[in-house]
Amino acid sequence: MEELEKTVLENTVVNCIRRLKAAVKDGEAVVASESEHAERVVDSLRANIDALEAKVKVTEDAVHIKDSASQRLEKTLTAQLTDLQSEMKQQEESLESRNSEINDLKSKIDGLGKQIIQLQAAIQQAKAQTAAEAQRDRGRRTRQGVDPQRPRAEPYRHRQNPRLGK
């Protein structure tokens, strides 16, 4: 019996070894399958990483271009603002100068207006004096028997009107 037991035991051991080999082969197949799957996942993730890195690069380039454009625009606008401020200052100075000139001219006009009024008054007074003197002179000539219509030779040359400056 011993032999039979040996054979049974051998068969049992052989069957166990076969089952272990089959289980190892199945395990290897599962590991190989999972390894392939893991490699596919890794490759897919690498492709995604490459795509994302490319997008980051494009985005960084776009940001750099926009920053450069923004800086150029800022410089241009700053220069324009400076020019406009300078022009506005010049216009304000010109306006102040014109206002000063206008005020000076108004003062001169006022002074000339007063002079005109004074000269008109002096002219009226001179006319009145001349008329009064002419009236007196006609009266004197009439009393002296001279024709009052005949003009006198150079009347009152020795008199000067102090207001007229003569």
The 8 nearest C-alpha neighbors of each residue, nearest first, counted from 0:
[[1, 3, 2, 4, 5, 6, 7, 8],
 [0, 2, 4, 3, 5, 6, 7, 8],
 [1, 3, 5, 0, 4, 6, 7, 8],
 [2, 4, 0, 6, 5, 1, 7, 8],
 [5, 3, 7, 1, 2, 6, 8, 0],
 [4, 6, 2, 8, 3, 7, 9, 1],
 [5, 7, 9, 3, 8, 4, 10, 2],
 [8, 6, 4, 10, 9, 5, 11, 3],
 [7, 9, 5, 11, 6, 10, 4, 12],
 [10, 8, 6, 12, 11, 7, 5, 13],
 [9, 11, 13, 7, 8, 12, 14, 6],
 [10, 12, 8, 14, 9, 13, 7, 15],
 [11, 13, 15, 9, 14, 10, 8, 16],
 [14, 12, 10, 16, 15, 11, 9, 17],
 [15, 13, 17, 11, 16, 12, 10, 18],
 [14, 16, 12, 18, 13, 17, 19, 11],
 [15, 17, 19, 13, 14, 18, 20, 12],
 [18, 16, 14, 20, 19, 15, 21, 13],
 [17, 19, 21, 15, 20, 16, 22, 14],
 [18, 20, 22, 16, 21, 17, 23, 15],
 [21, 19, 23, 17, 18, 22, 16, 24],
 [22, 20, 18, 24, 19, 23, 17, 25],
 [21, 23, 19, 25, 20, 24, 18, 26],
 [24, 22, 26, 20, 21, 25, 27, 19],
 [23, 25, 27, 21, 26, 22, 20, 28],
 [26, 24, 22, 28, 27, 23, 21, 29],
 [27, 25, 23, 29, 28, 24, 22, 30],
 [28, 26, 30, 24, 25, 29, 31, 23],
 [27, 29, 31, 25, 26, 30, 32, 24],
 [30, 28, 26, 32, 27, 31, 33, 25],
 [29, 31, 27, 33, 28, 32, 34, 26],
 [32, 30, 34, 28, 29, 33, 27, 35],
 [33, 31, 29, 35, 34, 30, 28, 36],
 [32, 34, 36, 30, 35, 31, 37, 29],
 [33, 35, 31, 37, 32, 36, 30, 38],
 [36, 34, 38, 32, 37, 33, 31, 39],
 [35, 37, 33, 39, 34, 38, 32, 40],
 [36, 38, 34, 40, 35, 39, 33, 41],
 [39, 37, 41, 35, 40, 36, 42, 34],
 [38, 40, 42, 36, 37, 41, 43, 35],
 [39, 41, 37, 43, 38, 42, 44, 36],
 [42, 40, 38, 44, 43, 39, 37, 45],
 [43, 41, 45, 39, 44, 40, 38, 46],
 [42, 44, 40, 46, 41, 45, 39, 47],
 [43, 45, 47, 41, 46, 42, 48, 40],
 [46, 44, 48, 42, 47, 43, 41, 49],
 [45, 47, 49, 43, 44, 48, 50, 42],
 [48, 46, 44, 50, 45, 49, 51, 43],
 [47, 49, 45, 51, 46, 50, 52, 44],
 [50, 48, 52, 46, 47, 51, 45, 53],
 [49, 51, 47, 53, 48, 52, 46, 54],
 [52, 50, 54, 48, 53, 49, 47, 55],
 [53, 51, 55, 49, 54, 50, 48, 56],
 [54, 52, 56, 50, 51, 55, 49, 57],
 [53, 55, 51, 57, 56, 52, 58, 50],
 [56, 54, 52, 58, 53, 57, 59, 51],
 [55, 57, 53, 59, 54, 58, 60, 52],
 [58, 56, 54, 60, 55, 59, 61, 53],
 [57, 59, 55, 61, 56, 60, 54, 62],
 [58, 60, 62, 56, 61, 57, 55, 63],
 [61, 59, 63, 57, 58, 62, 56, 64],
 [62, 60, 58, 64, 63, 59, 65, 57],
 [61, 63, 59, 65, 60, 64, 66, 58],
 [64, 62, 60, 66, 61, 65, 59, 67],
 [65, 63, 61, 67, 66, 62, 60, 68],
 [66, 64, 68, 62, 67, 63, 69, 61],
 [65, 67, 69, 63, 68, 64, 62, 70],
 [68, 66, 70, 64, 69, 65, 63, 71],
 [69, 67, 65, 71, 70, 66, 72, 64],
 [68, 70, 66, 72, 67, 71, 65, 73],
 [69, 71, 73, 67, 72, 68, 66, 74],
 [72, 70, 68, 74, 73, 69, 75, 67],
 [73, 71, 75, 69, 70, 74, 76, 68],
 [72, 74, 70, 76, 71, 75, 77, 69],
 [75, 73, 77, 71, 72, 76, 78, 70],
 [76, 74, 72, 78, 77, 73, 71, 79],
 [77, 75, 79, 73, 78, 74, 80, 72],
 [76, 78, 80, 74, 79, 75, 73, 81],
 [79, 77, 81, 75, 76, 80, 74, 82],
 [80, 78, 76, 82, 81, 77, 83, 75],
 [79, 81, 77, 83, 82, 78, 76, 84],
 [80, 82, 78, 84, 79, 83, 77, 85],
 [83, 81, 79, 85, 80, 84, 86, 78],
 [82, 84, 86, 80, 85, 81, 87, 79],
 [83, 85, 87, 81, 86, 82, 80, 88],
 [86, 84, 88, 82, 83, 87, 81, 89],
 [85, 87, 83, 89, 88, 84, 82, 90],
 [86, 88, 84, 90, 85, 89, 83, 91],
 [87, 89, 91, 85, 90, 86, 84, 92],
 [90, 88, 92, 86, 87, 91, 93, 85],
 [89, 91, 93, 87, 92, 88, 94, 86],
 [92, 90, 94, 88, 93, 89, 87, 95],
 [91, 93, 95, 89, 94, 90, 96, 88],
 [94, 92, 90, 96, 91, 95, 89, 97],
 [93, 95, 91, 97, 96, 92, 90, 98],
 [94, 96, 98, 92, 97, 93, 91, 99],
 [97, 95, 93, 99, 94, 98, 100, 92],
 [98, 96, 100, 94, 99, 95, 101, 93],
 [99, 97, 101, 95, 100, 96, 94, 102],
 [98, 100, 96, 102, 97, 101, 95, 103],
 [99, 101, 97, 103, 98, 102, 96, 104],
 [102, 100, 98, 104, 103, 99, 97, 105],
 [101, 103, 105, 99, 104, 100, 98, 106],
 [104, 102, 100, 106, 101, 105, 99, 107],
 [103, 105, 107, 101, 106, 102, 108, 100],
 [106, 104, 108, 102, 107, 103, 101, 109],
 [105, 107, 109, 103, 104, 108, 110, 102],
 [106, 108, 104, 110, 105, 109, 111, 103],
 [109, 107, 105, 111, 110, 106, 112, 104],
 [108, 110, 112, 106, 107, 111, 105, 113],
 [111, 109, 107, 113, 112, 108, 106, 114],
 [110, 112, 114, 108, 113, 109, 107, 115],
 [113, 111, 109, 115, 114, 110, 108, 116],
 [112, 114, 116, 110, 111, 115, 117, 109],
 [113, 115, 111, 117, 112, 116, 118, 110],
 [116, 114, 118, 112, 117, 113, 119, 111],
 [115, 117, 119, 113, 114, 118, 120, 112],
 [116, 118, 114, 120, 115, 119, 121, 113],
 [119, 117, 121, 115, 120, 116, 114, 122],
 [120, 118, 122, 116, 121, 117, 115, 123],
 [119, 121, 123, 117, 118, 122, 124, 116],
 [122, 120, 118, 124, 119, 123, 125, 117],
 [123, 121, 125, 119, 124, 120, 118, 126],
 [124, 122, 126, 120, 121, 125, 127, 119],
 [123, 125, 127, 121, 122, 126, 128, 120],
 [126, 124, 122, 128, 127, 123, 129, 121],
 [127, 125, 129, 123, 124, 128, 130, 122],
 [126, 128, 124, 130, 125, 129, 131, 123],
 [129, 127, 125, 131, 126, 130, 132, 124],
 [130, 128, 126, 132, 131, 127, 133, 125],
 [131, 129, 133, 127, 128, 132, 126, 134],
 [130, 132, 128, 134, 133, 129, 127, 135],
 [133, 131, 135, 129, 134, 130, 136, 128],
 [132, 134, 136, 130, 131, 135, 129, 137],
 [135, 133, 131, 137, 132, 136, 130, 138],
 [136, 134, 138, 132, 133, 137, 139, 131],
 [135, 137, 133, 139, 138, 134, 132, 140],
 [138, 136, 140, 134, 147, 139, 135, 141],
 [137, 139, 135, 141, 136, 140, 134, 142],
 [140, 138, 136, 142, 137, 141, 143, 135],
 [141, 139, 143, 145, 137, 142, 138, 147],
 [140, 142, 144, 138, 143, 139, 145, 137],
 [143, 141, 139, 140, 144, 138, 145, 137],
 [144, 142, 140, 141, 145, 139, 138, 146],
 [143, 145, 141, 142, 140, 146, 147, 139],
 [146, 144, 140, 141, 143, 147, 142, 149],
 [145, 147, 148, 149, 144, 141, 140, 137],
 [146, 148, 137, 149, 140, 145, 141, 150],
 [149, 147, 146, 150, 137, 145, 151, 140],
 [148, 150, 147, 146, 151, 145, 152, 137],
 [151, 149, 148, 152, 147, 153, 154, 146],
 [152, 150, 154, 153, 149, 147, 148, 136],
 [151, 153, 154, 150, 155, 149, 156, 136],
 [154, 152, 151, 156, 155, 150, 157, 158],
 [153, 155, 156, 152, 151, 157, 150, 158],
 [156, 154, 157, 158, 153, 159, 152, 132],
 [157, 155, 158, 154, 153, 159, 152, 160],
 [156, 158, 155, 159, 154, 153, 160, 165],
 [159, 157, 156, 155, 160, 165, 154, 161],
 [160, 158, 165, 161, 157, 156, 164, 163],
 [159, 161, 162, 163, 165, 164, 158, 125],
 [160, 162, 164, 163, 159, 165, 158, 121],
 [163, 161, 164, 160, 121, 165, 118, 159],
 [162, 164, 161, 160, 165, 121, 118, 122],
 [163, 165, 161, 162, 160, 159, 121, 118],
 [164, 159, 163, 160, 161, 162, 158, 157]]
